[in-house]
Amino acid sequence: MELTGKLAVVTGGTRGVGAGIARALADAGAEVVVCARRPPEVPLKGAEFRQVDVRDASSVARLFLELPRLDVLVNNAGGTPYRLLADADAERHAHVLELNLVAPLTVSLAAYGLLRSSRGSVLMIGSVSGTRPSPGSAAYGAAKAGLENLARSMAVEWAPEVRVNTLVVGMVRTELSHLHYGGAEGVSAVARTVPLGRLAEPSDVGAAAVFLSSDAAAYVTGASLQLHGGGERPAFLDAATVNGSGREGDSA
């Protein structure tokens, strides 16, 4: 799948998953612009950096006014610290909603004119946290659930000129994995809970992003692609005292 001749913008594209997406798009032939509040520690080969705070509508508007065209928008910027609901006030949780839900809407609206002209596509980077309980990151999970729904509505409203899809990402090994899972031992233990036996690499997310941004996905819009290595093994299978082989018998 090639993206030669296409211009792509990746928000939060300077590290981790965003950098993996940017590299994959560039390797597929796209001209790539990455934006974030701070420049990358190591410049990304094949990508141009623009300093943008996606929560600032005027900063976002300037970015797209300066671009000659736009074929692919990847709304990747986001994240959250571990924070139990009762450990912070509503305003603090609202900041998480702003970054992970309101900002992608702000960016998409600013990019709409260019995307409509090119018959381009929007890719939302969602999370499995939006489809399951997320203790310690409840506001983030709520935002990601909203983002997926927003993408479905956007896909209907903006068809047929603009395609909009969501990449629902599970656990990914990045330079910040230790903040979520601990050191190497913690990462290995978490990886064993994934049916495929490992965490995703940023390049895995990048490969899926290339597909959804390419002409191979020309008839795909309003879709959510699960990228989670098979999800999570149901806890009751390991807690049960029968069927030790892991095969389910009668199930609820």
Secondary structure, DSSP 8 states (H G I E B T S, - for coil): ---TT-EEEEETTTSHHHHHHHHHHHHTT-EEEEEESS--SS--TTEEEEE--TT-HHHHHHHHHS-S--SEEEE---------GGGS-HHHHHHHHIIIIIHHHHHHHHHHHHHHHHT-EEEEEEEGGGSS--TT-HHHHHHHHHHHHHHHHHHHHHTTT-EEEEEEE--B--TTHHHHH-SHHHHHHHHTTSTTSS-B-HHHHHHHHHHHHSGGGTT--S-EEEESTT----HHHHH-SS-TTS---S--
